């Protein structure tokens, strides 16, 4: 997504913060184990969808379908994005869950504080993993570095807004 001031970010900033918010809520209400379970189920579903995309790309298509190359171009990058996404998600969500759980055990911080701090840490890890794997060789390192910082900032602001609205 192109943003003002020549900034670029992924569309993940629109939906991804919701996963950390849900993870925090699951940890708060159902416990750490349930939160990890939902992470692993998400992992499995992402792999499944990617396999379906790969199957769709190699499947025969009708003569009248004139967009197969565009279809391949868009969905053909899915395995690379999948690897970047899953690795970043599993590690970032693990960091989010661990910090949330430790903060919950060690102090009586309010949910909002635990959610924001743990998500911020998870977002940093997620961006440090996802962006280089997904975009190395596709975009300049300088732009990737700016994107990493921008995504962490935008996702954290998003989380703060949602947490303040919902608590």
C-alpha positions in Angstrom: 0.0 0.0 0.0 1.4 3.4 -0.9 1.1 6.0 1.8 1.8 9.7 1.9 5.4 10.8 2.0 6.6 8.0 -0.3 6.0 5.4 2.4 5.0 1.8 1.7 3.5 -0.8 3.9 1.8 -4.2 3.5 -1.9 -4.7 3.6 -1.3 -6.8 6.7 -1.4 -3.6 8.8 -5.2 -3.6 8.3 -5.9 -7.1 9.6 -2.8 -8.4 11.4 -3.1 -6.5 14.7 -6.4 -8.2 15.2 -4.6 -11.5 15.6 -2.5 -10.2 18.5 -5.6 -8.7 20.1 -7.4 -12.0 19.8 -4.3 -13.8 21.1 -4.2 -11.5 24.2 -7.9 -12.0 24.8 -7.5 -15.8 24.5 -4.6 -15.7 26.9 -6.6 -13.6 29.3 -9.8 -15.5 29.2 -8.8 -19.1 28.3 -5.1 -19.2 29.2 -1.8 -19.5 27.4 -2.3 -23.0 26.1 -5.5 -22.1 24.3 -3.8 -19.1 22.7 -0.9 -21.2 21.4 -3.5 -23.7 20.1 -5.2 -21.0 18.0 -1.8 -19.9 16.7 -1.0 -23.5 15.5 -4.5 -23.8 14.0 -3.9 -20.6 12.0 -0.6 -22.0 10.9 -2.3 -25.2 9.6 -5.0 -23.2 7.8 -2.5 -21.0 6.1 -0.6 -24.0 4.8 -3.8 -25.5 3.6 -4.9 -22.4 1.7 -1.4 -22.1 0.1 -1.6 -25.7 -1.1 -5.0 -24.9 -2.6 -3.5 -21.9 -4.4 -0.6 -24.0 -5.7 -3.0 -26.7 -6.9 -5.1 -24.0 -8.6 -2.1 -22.7 -10.4 -1.1 -26.0 -11.9 -4.6 -27.2 -12.6 -5.8 -27.1 -16.2 -7.9 -24.0 -17.0 -10.5 -23.4 -19.7 -9.5 -21.8 -23.0 -11.7 -18.8 -22.4 -9.8 -17.9 -19.2 -7.4 -15.2 -20.3 -6.0 -14.3 -16.9 -3.9 -17.4 -16.0 -0.6 -15.5 -16.1 -2.0 -12.8 -13.8 -3.4 -15.6 -11.6 0.1 -17.2 -11.5 1.8 -13.8 -10.9 -0.4 -13.0 -7.9 -0.7 -16.4 -6.3 2.6 -17.8 -7.4 4.4 -15.7 -4.7 2.2 -17.3 -2.1 4.8 -19.9 -1.0 7.5 -17.3 -0.3 4.9 -15.0 1.5 3.6 -18.1 3.4 7.1 -19.0 4.7 7.7 -15.4 5.7 4.2 -15.0 7.2 4.1 -18.3 9.1 7.6 -18.0 10.5 7.0 -14.4 11.6 3.5 -15.1 12.9 4.5 -18.2 15.0 7.6 -16.5 16.5 6.0 -13.1 16.9 2.9 -14.5 18.4 5.0 -16.7 20.7 6.8 -13.6 21.9 3.5 -11.8 22.4 2.0 -14.7 24.3 5.1 -15.2 26.5 5.4 -11.5 27.5 1.6 -11.3 28.1 1.7 -14.4 30.3 4.8 -13.3 32.2 3.3 -9.8 32.8 0.1 -11.4 34.0 1.9 -13.7 36.4 4.4 -11.2 37.8 2.2 -8.2 38.4 -1.2 -6.9 38.5 -1.0 -4.8 35.3 -4.2 -4.0 33.7 -5.2 -6.0 30.6 -4.6 -3.0 28.3 -1.0 -2.5 29.5 -0.2 -6.2 29.1 -1.9 -6.3 25.6 -0.1 -3.2 24.3 3.4 -4.0 25.6 3.3 -7.7 24.6 1.9 -6.9 21.2 4.5 -4.2 20.6 7.2 -6.7 21.3 5.6 -9.3 19.1 5.1 -6.8 16.3 8.8 -6.0 16.3 9.8 -9.6 16.1 7.1 -10.2 13.4 8.3 -7.3 11.2 12.0 -8.2 11.6 11.2 -11.7 10.3 8.5 -11.2 7.7 9.7 -8.2 5.8 13.2 -9.4 4.9 12.0 -12.9 4.0 9.1 -11.6 1.9 10.8 -8.7 0.2 14.6 -9.3 0.0 15.6 -8.9 -3.6 12.3 -7.2 -4.4 12.7 -3.9 -2.7 15.7 -1.9 -1.5 17.0 -2.6 2.1 16.4 1.1 3.0 12.7 0.8 2.1 12.4 -2.5 4.0 13.9 -0.9 7.1 11.5 2.0 6.9 8.6 -0.4 6.3 9.6 -2.4 9.4 9.5 0.7 11.6 6.3 2.0 10.0 4.5 -1.3 10.4 5.4 -1.7 14.0 4.2 1.9 14.7 1.0 1.6 12.7 0.1 -1.8 14.2 0.8 -0.6 17.7 -1.3 2.5 17.3 -4.1 0.3 15.9 -3.8 -2.0 18.9 -3.9 1.0 21.3 -7.0 2.3 19.7 -8.8 -1.1 19.7 -7.8 -1.8 23.3 -9.0 1.6 24.5 -12.3 1.2 22.6 -12.9 -2.4 24.0 -11.8 -2.0 27.6 
